[in-house]
Amino acid sequence: PWLRRAEGLSDAAMRPLLAAAAAVLAPSLEEGFDSPPQEALALGTPVLASDTAVHREYLDGHARMVPSLS
């Protein structure tokens, strides 16, 4: 009950969830732009992300990075 996967939501629906979250997880194994972690950081929500080139570039050292499995 404390972990929820939010996928395919509109920006309007996602924003309050990101703001209320204790943290946002971004465990991406593929390269690609991932805006929910950036939005979460802008709202003051901590982010835990896989250590990929795109996360390093776009999260600019503000998220906690963990080794990816790829």
C-alpha positions as CSV (number, residue, x, y, z in Angstrom):
1,P,0.0,0.0,0.0
2,W,3.0,2.4,0.4
3,L,4.3,1.9,-3.1
4,R,2.4,2.9,-6.2
5,R,3.3,2.7,-9.8
6,A,2.0,5.7,-11.6
7,E,2.1,5.2,-15.4
8,G,0.2,6.8,-18.2
9,L,-1.3,9.6,-16.1
10,S,-1.9,13.1,-17.5
11,D,0.4,15.9,-16.3
12,A,-2.5,17.4,-14.3
13,A,-3.0,14.0,-12.5
14,M,0.7,13.4,-11.9
15,R,1.6,16.7,-10.3
16,P,-0.3,16.3,-7.0
17,L,1.0,12.7,-6.7
18,L,4.6,13.8,-7.1
19,A,4.1,16.6,-4.6
20,A,2.6,14.3,-2.0
21,A,5.1,11.4,-2.5
22,A,7.7,10.6,0.1
23,A,10.1,9.9,-2.8
24,V,10.0,9.2,-6.5
25,L,11.8,6.1,-7.9
26,A,13.1,6.2,-11.5
27,P,14.6,2.8,-12.1
28,S,15.0,3.1,-15.9
29,L,17.2,0.6,-17.6
30,E,17.0,2.3,-21.0
31,E,18.1,5.7,-22.1
32,G,15.4,8.3,-22.7
33,F,14.1,11.5,-21.3
34,D,12.2,11.0,-18.1
35,S,10.4,14.1,-16.9
36,P,8.6,12.9,-13.7
37,P,11.8,12.8,-11.7
38,Q,12.6,16.4,-12.8
39,E,9.1,17.5,-11.9
40,A,9.4,15.7,-8.5
41,L,12.6,17.6,-7.8
42,A,11.0,20.9,-8.7
43,L,8.3,20.1,-6.2
44,G,10.8,19.3,-3.5
45,T,10.2,15.5,-3.6
46,P,13.4,13.4,-3.2
47,V,14.3,11.2,-6.2
48,L,16.1,7.9,-6.4
49,A,17.2,7.1,-10.0
50,S,19.2,4.5,-11.8
51,D,22.7,5.8,-12.7
52,T,22.2,6.3,-16.5
53,A,23.7,8.9,-18.7
54,V,20.4,10.6,-19.2
55,H,19.6,10.7,-15.5
56,R,23.0,12.1,-14.7
57,E,22.5,14.8,-17.4
58,Y,18.9,15.8,-16.6
59,L,18.8,15.4,-12.8
60,D,22.1,17.3,-12.6
61,G,23.3,15.7,-9.3
62,H,20.1,16.5,-7.4
63,A,18.9,13.0,-7.2
64,R,20.3,10.0,-5.4
65,M,21.8,7.7,-8.0
66,V,22.1,3.9,-7.7
67,P,23.8,1.5,-10.1
68,S,21.6,0.3,-12.9
69,L,21.4,-3.4,-13.8
70,S,22.2,-2.9,-17.5
